[in-house]
């Protein structure tokens, strides 16, 4: 089945489209995608991922045409940034 794995950093966005065997998990799909080799800054042990914007576990089984998104940690807490802007 065909799926996509997406990742973006401030410089670029990549979406790898490829085939995985049925019954593959999110974690297996990420490894098969080659994205970890393209972006060595991604910590394989601390990946936060989602499917179409919904956070999911790495052991979730993927379905045909799923788009797995790898999330980066937030640099700034959005709530705190709003508070600081409001205080000014």
N, C-alpha and C positions, 0 to 999 in steps of 0.2 A: 504494500500500500504506500501511497505517496503522502509525505508530510513535509512541513517546513520547520526550520529552526531559525529564530531571529535573535539578533543581538545588536545593540547599538552602544557606541561610546560617543564622546563629544566630537570626534573626528569623522566617524563613518558609521553606516548602518549596513548590516549584512543579513540577507535571508537566504539560507541554503535549502534548496528543495531537493529531496532525494527519496529513495525507496527504503523501507524498513520491513522486516518480516512481521507478519501478524502476531499479536501478543507482545510486541515490544513495549517496554516501559519508557517513560519520559527520560529517565537517566540513560538508558541504552541508546535512545534516539539522539540525545545530545552528544554522546561519545561517538556514535556513528557519523554524525554530521560533520566532524572535523573542525567545529567551531572552537574547541578547546586548544587546538594547535594554532588556529588563526589569531586567537586572542589569549596569550599566555597569562594575562592579568586575571582571568576568570579562575577562581579557586574551585576546583572540582569537588572539594569536600564541603563547600559552603554555598552551593548553587541554590538560588531562589528562582523558581520558574512558574510559568502559568501557561494555560492554553486559552488563546483568544482573550487575554486580559483577566482571566480568573486564576488566582493562585492555586497551585495543585501540588501534590506530593510527587516526589521523584519516582515512586513505585507505581504511579497511575499508568494504566494501559492506554496507549494512544489509539486513535481511530483514524480512518481514512480522511485525508485533507485537513488534519489538525495543524495549527500553527503554534509551535512551542516558543515561548518568549522567555529569554533569560534576563533576569532583572539585576541591575547594579544597585549597590547600596546608595541611599540618599546621602548627598553631601551636606545638605542643610535640612533640618526638620521644617516642613512647610508651615506647621502651626506656629512654631517659634518665629519664623520669618515674618508671618502676618502680625504677630504681636509686636515685633520690633518696628514694623512699618507703621502700625497704628499708634505706637508710642511717640513717633516723630510728629 
